[in-house]
Amino acid sequence: MQILETSRLTLRELHPDDADALSLVLSDPETMRFYPAPFDRPKVEQWIDRQIRRYANNGHGLWGMVLKSSGELVGDCGLTVQEVDGVSEVEIGYHVRRDLWGQGLAAEAARACLDLGFARLPVERIVSLIRPENLPSRRVAEKNGMTVWKEVQWHDLPHLIYAIRRERANSK
Ligand SMILES: CC(C)(COP(=O)(O)OP(=O)(O)OC[C@H]1O[C@@H](n2cnc3c(N)ncnc32)[C@H](O)[C@@H]1OP(=O)(O)O)[C@@H](O)C(=O)NCCC(=O)NCCS
């Protein structure tokens, strides 16, 4: 199912057949340097299953990022629910295949997900949880008007919580 469209991308629900294409993203050691380890094939399959459960339970999750020009699945971007300091927050997350970094694809997809999130969900803010040393991810958040709200320990590691409030997102 297609979720949204930007000038260069469509975002659609992931399905089990996406495991090959998504492995090129999530099994790449450089892409996954802020995770405990790159994903092996079973982890990629579990990752897809988790998103499919999220679509059913929450109506959203990380969606597949497809390049319109080639039809290739080149990453993911979407909305998930995360517990931060005991509060449920809607988070924007993204991963892009490494050979396509630096072309603005993550920012383009994330912007569209922010708009969709505020349009569909009754939330006053949307966040991104980002390791302080993850400068490209921080830049994506900042390009979309997010600012650092607070720093927390999350999964035992320091994370910056970037946030944008509904009224600010609507005014951009
Ligand atoms: C984070 C990620 C999705 C960004 O994807 P992308 O499509 O390259 O993102 P964009 O092109 O929209 O923006 C990246 C920005 O970071 C900047 N950047 C890249 N490396 C940087 C660095 N070392 N220091 C500072 N800025 C950097 C780019 O110049 C660009 O900013 P600009 O448009 O102002 O020039 C991609 O790097 C990725 O998949 N990383 C691994 C997964 C990950 O960390 N996901 C986020 C988890 S919180």
PDBQT file of the ligand as one rigid body, heavy atoms in Angstrom, charges set to zero:
ROOT
HETATM    1  C1  LIG A 201      21.122   9.738   8.355  1.00  0.00    +0.000 C 
HETATM    2  C2  LIG A 201      20.865   9.351   6.896  1.00  0.00    +0.000 C 
HETATM    3  C3  LIG A 201      19.506   8.678   6.776  1.00  0.00    +0.000 C 
HETATM    4  C4  LIG A 201      20.860  10.619   6.060  1.00  0.00    +0.000 C 
HETATM    5  O1  LIG A 201      20.465  10.270   4.727  1.00  0.00    +0.000 OA
HETATM    6  P1  LIG A 201      20.727  11.258   3.489  1.00  0.00    +0.000 P 
HETATM    7  O2  LIG A 201      19.723  10.936   2.438  1.00  0.00    +0.000 OA
HETATM    8  O3  LIG A 201      22.157  11.262   3.148  1.00  0.00    +0.000 OA
HETATM    9  O4  LIG A 201      20.341  12.660   4.193  1.00  0.00    +0.000 OA
HETATM   10  P2  LIG A 201      20.262  14.092   3.522  1.00  0.00    +0.000 P 
HETATM   11  O5  LIG A 201      21.031  14.101   2.247  1.00  0.00    +0.000 OA
HETATM   12  O6  LIG A 201      18.824  14.519   3.519  1.00  0.00    +0.000 OA
HETATM   13  O7  LIG A 201      20.996  14.996   4.606  1.00  0.00    +0.000 OA
HETATM   14  C5  LIG A 201      22.227  14.636   5.181  1.00  0.00    +0.000 C 
HETATM   15  C6  LIG A 201      22.897  15.906   5.677  1.00  0.00    +0.000 C 
HETATM   16  O8  LIG A 201      23.961  15.549   6.557  1.00  0.00    +0.000 OA
HETATM   17  C7  LIG A 201      25.135  16.246   6.138  1.00  0.00    +0.000 C 
HETATM   18  N1  LIG A 201      26.282  15.447   6.576  1.00  0.00    +0.000 N 
HETATM   19  C8  LIG A 201      26.704  14.287   6.073  1.00  0.00    +0.000 A 
HETATM   20  N2  LIG A 201      27.800  13.875   6.752  1.00  0.00    +0.000 NA
HETATM   21  C9  LIG A 201      28.037  14.808   7.709  1.00  0.00    +0.000 A 
HETATM   22  C10 LIG A 201      29.009  14.974   8.725  1.00  0.00    +0.000 A 
HETATM   23  N3  LIG A 201      29.967  14.059   8.930  1.00  0.00    +0.000 N 
HETATM   24  N4  LIG A 201      28.939  16.063   9.514  1.00  0.00    +0.000 NA
HETATM   25  C11 LIG A 201      27.973  16.990   9.349  1.00  0.00    +0.000 A 
HETATM   26  N5  LIG A 201      27.000  16.891   8.402  1.00  0.00    +0.000 NA
HETATM   27  C12 LIG A 201      27.047  15.810   7.596  1.00  0.00    +0.000 A 
HETATM   28  C13 LIG A 201      24.980  16.348   4.642  1.00  0.00    +0.000 C 
HETATM   29  O9  LIG A 201      25.839  17.326   4.095  1.00  0.00    +0.000 OA
HETATM   30  C14 LIG A 201      23.504  16.716   4.544  1.00  0.00    +0.000 C 
HETATM   31  O10 LIG A 201      23.294  18.072   4.885  1.00  0.00    +0.000 OA
HETATM   32  P3  LIG A 201      23.099  19.227   3.742  1.00  0.00    +0.000 P 
HETATM   33  O11 LIG A 201      21.920  18.814   2.905  1.00  0.00    +0.000 OA
HETATM   34  O12 LIG A 201      22.878  20.457   4.517  1.00  0.00    +0.000 OA
HETATM   35  O13 LIG A 201      24.365  19.237   2.939  1.00  0.00    +0.000 OA
HETATM   36  C15 LIG A 201      21.972   8.401   6.344  1.00  0.00    +0.000 C 
HETATM   37  O14 LIG A 201      23.218   8.986   6.597  1.00  0.00    +0.000 OA
HETATM   38  C16 LIG A 201      21.906   7.031   6.976  1.00  0.00    +0.000 C 
HETATM   39  O15 LIG A 201      21.215   6.140   6.504  1.00  0.00    +0.000 OA
HETATM   40  N6  LIG A 201      22.656   6.870   8.089  1.00  0.00    +0.000 N 
HETATM   41  C17 LIG A 201      22.684   5.600   8.789  1.00  0.00    +0.000 C 
HETATM   42  C18 LIG A 201      21.376   5.286   9.498  1.00  0.00    +0.000 C 
HETATM   43  C19 LIG A 201      21.075   6.282  10.578  1.00  0.00    +0.000 C 
HETATM   44  O16 LIG A 201      21.961   6.724  11.303  1.00  0.00    +0.000 OA
HETATM   45  N7  LIG A 201      19.777   6.648  10.654  1.00  0.00    +0.000 N 
HETATM   46  C20 LIG A 201      19.323   7.580  11.642  1.00  0.00    +0.000 C 
HETATM   47  C21 LIG A 201      19.217   6.941  12.979  1.00  0.00    +0.000 C 
HETATM   48  S1  LIG A 201      18.829   8.214  14.209  1.00  0.00    +0.000 SA
ENDROOT
TORSDOF 0
